[in-house]
Amino acid sequence: MSTYAIGDLQGCHVEFVALLERLAFDPRHDRLWLAGDLVNRGPGSLACLREVEALGEAARVVLGNHDLHLLAVARGGVQAKRKDTLAAILEAPDREALLDWLQSRPLLVRDGDTLMSHAGMPPQWELDQAERLAGEVESALGSERSGAFLRGMYGNEPACWRDDLDGIDRLRVIVNTLTRMRFIDARGCLDFAAKEGAGSAPPGFAPWFQYPRDDDPRLLFGHWAALQGTTPGSRVRAEALDTGCIWGGALTALDLETGERVSVPGRH
Ligand SMILES: Nc1ncnc2c1ncn2[C@@H]1O[C@H](COP(=O)(O)OP(=O)(O)OP(=O)(O)OP(=O)(O)OC[C@H]2O[C@@H](n3cnc4c(N)ncnc43)[C@H](O)[C@@H]2O)[C@@H](O)[C@H]1O
């Protein structure tokens, strides 16, 4: 049995199938961790959703910002964006079952000292606290007020976490931290403008993994394609999984036991 972690699929279905073949992945024995952003930007978003959902217990998936955006468009009354490639999902006969499945995915998964979220783990959050906060968003997604949550989650403010935040502001900071974070300042406040490599930090900001923690978890994350699977200057055990399949890079699987990486080239 092997366990592999894979970064953002973003509709790279052909590459996903090719990668599973390269790994000789067998869902009866092997396990997959997927770091979110299964959909959008790429051409095979519907096929990716179906493929991963069909893996059942063999796949553990966290939600990314593009997955949340799909849910907001489908179920929150939010306008699709010009570059979205979500139409095939929205028109699919099995749309409701796929969306129900997606909406019930977590923002964080944990196995011992290994954690995965789409964007990473800010140094100011202890692991138990991060699980609790992710659970608050998961509860909102599973509640009758999920449509209002999906409409209200958009935006960049507040940019800084505070324990006394409540309501939609609190949920928005949790979503933004776990699904959109790249650069933060020493207080843990988020920057949303910079998207290039680790060296492109705005003044006063640095990649979240360059801040030390008191504990030493293994932190798996996707989201940040420009890192090309690296974590330069990291002061924590962070492993970047998004190698930019949709941006002319590759789709990569990390074997969680051996640390070996296997990639297939992106076709875009
Ligand atoms: N609470 C919330 N508030 C607001 N929006 C929310 C939200 N929750 C969900 N959303 C949604 O989030 C979605 C994305 O918003 P965007 O604002 O478009 O997201 P992004 O930061 O570009 O993130 P993405 O996930 O696409 O990142 P990636 O590294 O692949 O790509 C980033 C950049 O990296 C560049 N890049 C890729 N590979 C590179 C490389 N090797 N070198 C240099 N640059 C590279 C690409 O060109 C690209 O410009 C929208 O649909 C939005 O609606």
The ligand as an SDF file (V2000), in Angstrom:
LIG
                    3D

 53 58  0  0  0  0  0  0  0  0999 V2000
  -12.8330   34.2350   -0.0850 N   0  0  0  0  0  0  0  0  0  0  0  0
  -12.6040   34.4790   -1.3810 C   0  0  0  0  0  0  0  0  0  0  0  0
  -12.3430   35.7370   -1.7920 N   0  0  0  0  0  0  0  0  0  0  0  0
  -12.0680   35.9870   -3.0910 C   0  0  0  0  0  0  0  0  0  0  0  0
  -12.0340   35.0300   -4.0630 N   0  0  0  0  0  0  0  0  0  0  0  0
  -12.3130   33.7710   -3.6910 C   0  0  0  0  0  0  0  0  0  0  0  0
  -12.6160   33.4480   -2.3500 C   0  0  0  0  0  0  0  0  0  0  0  0
  -12.8340   32.1260   -2.2740 N   0  0  0  0  0  0  0  0  0  0  0  0
  -12.7180   31.6570   -3.5100 C   0  0  0  0  0  0  0  0  0  0  0  0
  -12.3900   32.6200   -4.3800 N   0  0  0  0  0  0  0  0  0  0  0  0
  -12.1480   32.3620   -5.8150 C   0  0  0  0  0  0  0  0  0  0  0  0
  -10.8050   32.0130   -6.0420 O   0  0  0  0  0  0  0  0  0  0  0  0
  -10.5830   31.9440   -7.4600 C   0  0  0  0  0  0  0  0  0  0  0  0
   -9.1700   32.3490   -7.8390 C   0  0  0  0  0  0  0  0  0  0  0  0
   -9.0390   33.6870   -7.6920 O   0  0  0  0  0  0  0  0  0  0  0  0
   -7.7580   34.4190   -8.3140 P   0  0  0  0  0  0  0  0  0  0  0  0
   -7.5850   35.7180   -7.6090 O   0  0  0  0  0  0  0  0  0  0  0  0
   -7.8020   34.3850   -9.7960 O   0  0  0  0  0  0  0  0  0  0  0  0
   -6.7310   33.3870   -7.7650 O   0  0  0  0  0  0  0  0  0  0  0  0
   -5.2210   33.2190   -7.7840 P   0  0  0  0  0  0  0  0  0  0  0  0
   -4.6120   33.9170   -6.6200 O   0  0  0  0  0  0  0  0  0  0  0  0
   -4.6730   33.5180   -9.1310 O   0  0  0  0  0  0  0  0  0  0  0  0
   -5.1670   31.7190   -7.4020 O   0  0  0  0  0  0  0  0  0  0  0  0
   -5.0810   30.4010   -8.1700 P   0  0  0  0  0  0  0  0  0  0  0  0
   -5.6410   29.4200   -7.2250 O   0  0  0  0  0  0  0  0  0  0  0  0
   -5.6490   30.4480   -9.5400 O   0  0  0  0  0  0  0  0  0  0  0  0
   -3.4980   30.2970   -8.1900 O   0  0  0  0  0  0  0  0  0  0  0  0
   -2.3310   29.7470   -9.1130 P   0  0  0  0  0  0  0  0  0  0  0  0
   -1.1280   29.6560   -8.2480 O   0  0  0  0  0  0  0  0  0  0  0  0
   -2.7330   28.5400   -9.8800 O   0  0  0  0  0  0  0  0  0  0  0  0
   -2.0990   30.8940  -10.1640 O   0  0  0  0  0  0  0  0  0  0  0  0
   -1.7260   32.1760   -9.7420 C   0  0  0  0  0  0  0  0  0  0  0  0
   -0.8120   32.8790  -10.7330 C   0  0  0  0  0  0  0  0  0  0  0  0
    0.4350   32.2120  -10.7780 O   0  0  0  0  0  0  0  0  0  0  0  0
    0.9770   32.3460  -12.0750 C   0  0  0  0  0  0  0  0  0  0  0  0
    1.9440   31.2550  -12.3070 N   0  0  0  0  0  0  0  0  0  0  0  0
    1.6720   29.9490  -12.4420 C   0  0  0  0  0  0  0  0  0  0  0  0
    2.8100   29.2380  -12.6270 N   0  0  0  0  0  0  0  0  0  0  0  0
    3.8180   30.1210  -12.5940 C   0  0  0  0  0  0  0  0  0  0  0  0
    5.2370   30.0230  -12.7190 C   0  0  0  0  0  0  0  0  0  0  0  0
    5.8460   28.8540  -12.8990 N   0  0  0  0  0  0  0  0  0  0  0  0
    5.9620   31.1510  -12.6210 N   0  0  0  0  0  0  0  0  0  0  0  0
    5.3700   32.3490  -12.4140 C   0  0  0  0  0  0  0  0  0  0  0  0
    4.0170   32.5140  -12.2830 N   0  0  0  0  0  0  0  0  0  0  0  0
    3.2740   31.4200  -12.3870 C   0  0  0  0  0  0  0  0  0  0  0  0
   -0.2060   32.2960  -12.9950 C   0  0  0  0  0  0  0  0  0  0  0  0
    0.0680   32.9950  -14.1820 O   0  0  0  0  0  0  0  0  0  0  0  0
   -1.3120   32.9510  -12.1680 C   0  0  0  0  0  0  0  0  0  0  0  0
   -1.4070   34.3180  -12.5200 O   0  0  0  0  0  0  0  0  0  0  0  0
  -11.6220   32.8230   -8.0940 C   0  0  0  0  0  0  0  0  0  0  0  0
  -12.4900   32.0200   -8.8290 O   0  0  0  0  0  0  0  0  0  0  0  0
  -12.3390   33.4380   -6.8480 C   0  0  0  0  0  0  0  0  0  0  0  0
  -13.6670   33.6380   -7.1540 O   0  0  0  0  0  0  0  0  0  0  0  0
  1  2  1  0
  2  3  1  0
  2  7  2  0
  3  4  2  0
  4  5  1  0
  5  6  2  0
  6  7  1  0
  6 10  1  0
  7  8  1  0
  8  9  2  0
  9 10  1  0
 10 11  1  0
 11 12  1  0
 11 52  1  0
 12 13  1  0
 13 14  1  0
 13 50  1  0
 14 15  1  0
 15 16  1  0
 16 17  2  0
 16 18  1  0
 16 19  1  0
 19 20  1  0
 20 21  2  0
 20 22  1  0
 20 23  1  0
 23 24  1  0
 24 25  2  0
 24 26  1  0
 24 27  1  0
 27 28  1  0
 28 29  2  0
 28 30  1  0
 28 31  1  0
 31 32  1  0
 32 33  1  0
 33 34  1  0
 33 48  1  0
 34 35  1  0
 35 36  1  0
 35 46  1  0
 36 37  1  0
 36 45  1  0
 37 38  2  0
 38 39  1  0
 39 40  1  0
 39 45  2  0
 40 41  1  0
 40 42  2  0
 42 43  1  0
 43 44  2  0
 44 45  1  0
 46 47  1  0
 46 48  1  0
 48 49  1  0
 50 51  1  0
 50 52  1  0
 52 53  1  0
M  END
$$$$
